[in-house]
Amino acid sequence: MDQHKKTLTPAVLWLMAISSGLVVANNYYNQPLLTLIAKEFQVSDESVSKIPMLTQMGYALGLLIIVPLGDLLKRKKLIVIDFALILAAVLGMALSPSLSLLYVFSFLTGLTSVVPQLFIPMAASLSHPEKRTHSIGLVMSGLLVGILGSRILSGYVGNIWGWRSMFFIAAGIMVLLWIFIWWKLPEVHPQYKGSYKELMKSVFHYAKTEPALQAASFRGAFLFASFSAFWTSLVFHLEQAPFNAGSAVAGSFGFLGILGALMAAFTGKLAKTISYNKLTWILLAVFLGSWGVLWAGGNTYLGLIIGVVVLDVAMQALHIMNQSSIFSLHPHANNRLNTVYMTTYFVGGSTGTYLAGLAWQQWQWNGVLLVGIGFGIAAAFVHLLYRKLYTGQAPKELEEEALMA
């Protein structure tokens, strides 16, 4: 293992961080482009809202069936193969002649774009213990910037050159990354000795037997459903009066998302003085409060700006809280615990996206508000059900996980 740790040079670590951001961005380019896609295919907003839903569903399945392979196969080999599949899926998005095929390639883009979830444990295993937090934190920072920055980029690219151009550009980025990954990334050999079937059995075993994992997973799923309802519908809302804005404006809100998410790093400092249970309740209240701001001021730019920043602060802080509560359970199985959590998380996201699309079609912005608030309340109810797990607890890992975000 020491030999492998020496291979994590600053250049390799930055390659992982940049690659994580650019790969995960493939899942989010579509959101500011939905109105442009709807116009080309002459379909309703509800129809195109299925695109991000299918992408998130694909990502959830990829987390479940591909990420655990990182414990079973050579990591670099798995990543290089997956990059070829990502390239094919993104090119399929750019070339799709019909909405039906766009649905298929949206799902496949999500399914294959799970490389960041392979890089995070890889960075941990290649790092010296005293540098592990920094290494994982840098990779996760790249992931976060990719998620939020993708909306900015695609909004402007789509506005200038059309929505297909964004996916051609993404394909070119994947080719460049593929070359650098093949050239620079060190190999990590698997330590798990069982079969894939046994590996997956252990994933489901943890899901069934760990209450803390169940609580974090369901809470995270409902929160991400609420969060996704907002971001998927924002472009439709901004297109209408009183805004009458295009995809570039919708993409610009990604800047606010980055600001809000980075502010969530202060969660660890708060945890020094506030118990885990109480801090979670406070953040849930802030999360629901952001929807109150969007309800009261969602038809003004000021209301949307405040709502977005507060929503992202609370969302990312709660994500940190959730992960801190599961990574202390079985350190030797963090990959599999994270698989359960993240799979549930993205199933929630795809559900929120789908229901927001239906709500928008029927009741416009007010319908989206009801979906977002409803899922926020559901997350609070989950925490209430599992409250005995957290009463008086403040996991030692919380501050570390906040730095990693």
N, C-alpha and C positions, 0 to 999 in steps of 0.2 A: 504493500500500500504506500510506503514511503516513496518508492520509485515513481508511482503514479502521481503523488502529491507534488513532486518537483516539476511535473509537466504543466501545472496550472500557472503559467506565466501571466503577467498583466495583459499581454496581447490576447491570450486565449480567453481569459475572463471577460475582456471587453467584447470579444467575438461572440461569446455566449450571450451577453447582455444585449448587444445590438441585434443579434439574430432572434432572440426571444421577442423583442419589440416588433421587428419587421415580420416575423411569422404570425404572431397573434393578430397583427393588424389586418391580415387577410380576412379575419372573421368580422371585422367592423367597418371595412370600406363601404359596404353596401348601405349602411344606415342613412347617410346624407344624400344618397343617390336614388332613393326609392321613388321620389316623384318623377325623376328623369326616366327611370325604367318604366314606370306606369304610363308615361306619355308615349314612349316608343311603342310599347305593346298594346296601348289603348285599353288598359284594364283599370280596375278600381284600386283605391288605396288599400283596401282590405286584402286584395289579391297579392299585391307586392309586399305587404307586411309579413307574408309567409316566408319570404326570403331570409330575413334575419332569424326567424323562428327555426327554420330548417337548418341554418348554419349552427345555431346553438345546440340543436338536437344532435347534429353530427359531432360537434365538439364533445358533448356529454358521452356519446358512444365511444369516441376515440379515447377519451380519458379512461373509460371502463375496460376497453379491450386492447389498446395499444400501450398505454403508459405502464401497466404492470409488466410488460415484456422487458422493460428496462432492468428488472431484477433477474431476468432469465437469459437474455441475449447480450452479445457485445454491444455496448451503448453506441459507439460511433457508427458501426455497421447499420444498426437499426435507424439511426438518425439520417444517414446518407440515403437509405432506401426510402424513408418517409419523405425526404425532400423531393425525390422524383415524383412521388404521388401528389405532393402539394402542387408542384409545377403543372402537372396534368389537370388538376382540378381548377386551378386559377385560370389557365388557358381556356378551359371549358366554359368558365364564367364569361370570359371576354368574347368568345365565339358563339355563344348560345343563340340559335335563330328563333327560339320560342321561349315563352315563360315556363313551360313544363320542363324543358331541359335546364333552364336556369335554376329551377327548384332542385333538380338532381345534383348539379354541380355546386350549388350552395351547400347542400348536405355534405358532399364529398370534401369541400373546402374545410368545413368545420371538423369533419372526421379526421383529416390528415394533419391539421394545423395544431397538433398537440406537442410539438417539439419543445416549447418552453418548459413543460412539465417533466420533460426528460433532462433538460439542462439543469434545473434547480437541484435535484438530488446528486447529479453528476458534479456540479460545482462543490457541493458539500463533501463528497467523497474524495475529491482531488485536492481539497484545501488542507493546510495545516490547521489543527484545532483552534489556535488563537486567531486565525484569519477566516474561520468558517462563516461567522456572522457577516463580515464584510463582503465575502464572496457571494453568498446567497442574496444579500441585500442588493448588490449591484445588479444581479440577474433579474431579481424581482422589480427593481426600479425600471430596467429596460422593458420588462413586460408591461408595467403600468403605463409608461409613456407611449408604448405602442398601441395599447387599447384606446387611450384618449386622443393621442396625436393622429391616429388613422382617420378619425372623423374630420379633423382639420384638413388634412391632405386631400382626402377624397372629395370633400366639399368643393374645394377650389379647383381641383383637376376636372371634376365632373362639370363644373360651371363653365370652364374654358374649352375643354376638348370633348366633353361627352362622357357618359358613364363607362363605356367599354374601355376607353383609354386608361382608366385607373387600373383595370385588371391586366391589361397588357404591360403597364409599368410594373405592377406587382410581380408578374411572371419574370420580367427582366431582373428584378431584385432577387427573386428566388434562385435564378441561375447563378448570379454573382455569389450569393451566400453559399450555395451548393459547392462551388469551387473552393471558397475559403474554408468551409467546414472539412471538406475532403483533404485539404492541404495542411491545415493547422490543428485540427481537433485531435487530442490524444484519445487512445482507446481505453475503455474501462471494462474489465472483464467481470462477468456476473459471479455473484457469490451464492445465489440461491441454487440449491442442488435438485429441487423437485421438478415435477412436470408443470406445464402450463395449466393443466386441469387442477392440480393441487394448489398452484399459485392463486387461481381464481377462487377456489374453495375457501382459501384463507381470507380473501377480500370479503366474501359474503359472510364468513364467520364473524369478522370484526363488525360488519354492518349490523348483524343480528344481536350481538352480545355486548356491545359497548354503549351504554346509555349516553355518555358524554359525546360520543361520536354521532349518535342519532340526533341529539339535541342541536349540536352545531350544524349538522347537515340540513335538517329541516328549517332551522332558523335562517341559515344562509340561503337556502332555496327560495324561501318566501321573500327575503330581502332583495335578492337578485331579480326575482320576478317583478317586484315593485319598481326597482331601478331600471330594468329593461323596458317596462311599459312606458316610462317617461322618454328614454332616449330613442326608442323606435318611433314614437309618435311626434317627437319634437319637430321633425322636418315637415310633417303635414300641418301642424299647428302654425308654424312660421310662414307657411305658404299662403295662409288665409289672412283676411283683414283682422286686426288693424296693421299687421306686419307686412304682408305681401312680399316676403323675402324668399330668396332662392337657396340652393344647396350650400353655397359658400357661407352664408350667414349661419345656417344650421351647423356646418362644420366648425365654425369659429367658436361655438360654445364648448368645443373640446378643450380650448385654452382654460376655460373656467373649471372644467372637470379636472384638469391636471393640477391647478391651484388647490382645489378642494381636497383632492386625494393626497397631495403632498402634506397638507396641513394635518392629515390624520396621523402622521408620524408622532405627534405629541401624545398619542394614546398611552405609550409606555410611561411617560412622565406622570400622567394622571393616575396610572395604576399604582404608583408608589404611595399615594395618599387615600385612594378610594378603593373599596373592595371590588373584586371582580363582578359580583352580582349587582352591586349598586351602579357601577360604571356602565354595565350593559344596559340597565334600565334607563340611565340618563341618555345614552346614545340612541336607544330605541325611541325615546321621547323626542330627541332632536331630529331623528329620521322622519317621524310622523309630523313634526313641526314644519319640516321643509315642504311637505305636501300641503300643509296649511297655508304656507306662503304662496305656493303655486296656485292654490285654490283662490286666494284673495287677490293675488297680483299677476296671475299667469297670462293676462292679456296686455301686459306692459313689459318692456324690456327690463326695467329695474326689478320687477317681481320675478321674472325668469332668471335673471342673473343671480339674485340672492338665493332663490330656490335651488338652482343648480349647484352653487358652491356649498350650501349647507347639506344638500342631499349627498354630494360626493364625500364630504368630510365624514358624515355619519356612516355612509356605506363602507368606506374603506376602513374606518376605525373598527366597525363591527366585524368586518372580514378578518382583521388582525385578532380580535378577541376570539372569534370562532377557531382560527387555526392554532392560537396559543393553547386552547383547551384540549385540542386533540393530539398535538405533537408531544405532549408529556405522557401520553398513555403507554405507547410501545415504541420507543425510539428505533428499535431494529426493524420496524415495519412502517416507517413514516410514508414510504412510497404508496403502500396499499391503503393506509389510513387517508392519505391525501386523495387517492383515487375515489374512495367512497364519498368524501366531502365534496370534491370538485365535480364529480359526476352528478350528484344530487343538486348541487349549486346551479349547474347549467341546464338541467332538466327544469328547474324552477325558472331560470331565465327565459327559456323557450316558451314555457307556459304563459309567463307574463307578456311576452311579445305577441303571442297568438291572441290572448284575450284582449290586449290593448287594441289590436287590429279590429277585432269584432266590435269592441266598445266605440272605437272611433267611427266606424261605419254607421252605427246606430245613433250615438249620442254626441259625437265629436269630442271636444276637449273635456267636457264634463264627464263623459264616460271613462276617459283615460284616468282622470282624477280619482274616480270611484275605484277603478282597478288598482291603482297605486296605493291608495289609502287602505283598501281591503287587504292587500298582501302585507302591508306594514303592520296592520293589526294582527294578522295571522302569525307573523314572526314574534310579536310580543306575547301572544297566547302560548306559543311553543315554549318560550322562556319561562312563562308562568308555570306550565306543566312540569318542567324539569328544574324548577328553582332550587330544590333541595340539593342538587348536585353542586351548586355554586355558592350557596350561602356561606359567607365568611371566607371564601377562597379568593386568592389573588395569585395565579400561577407565576412561578419565577420566570417562565419563558416569555411572559407578556411583553416586557420591555425589549427583549431581544427580537421578538417577532415584529414589534413596531419599527425597529431599526431596519429590519429586513424588507419592510414595505417600501 
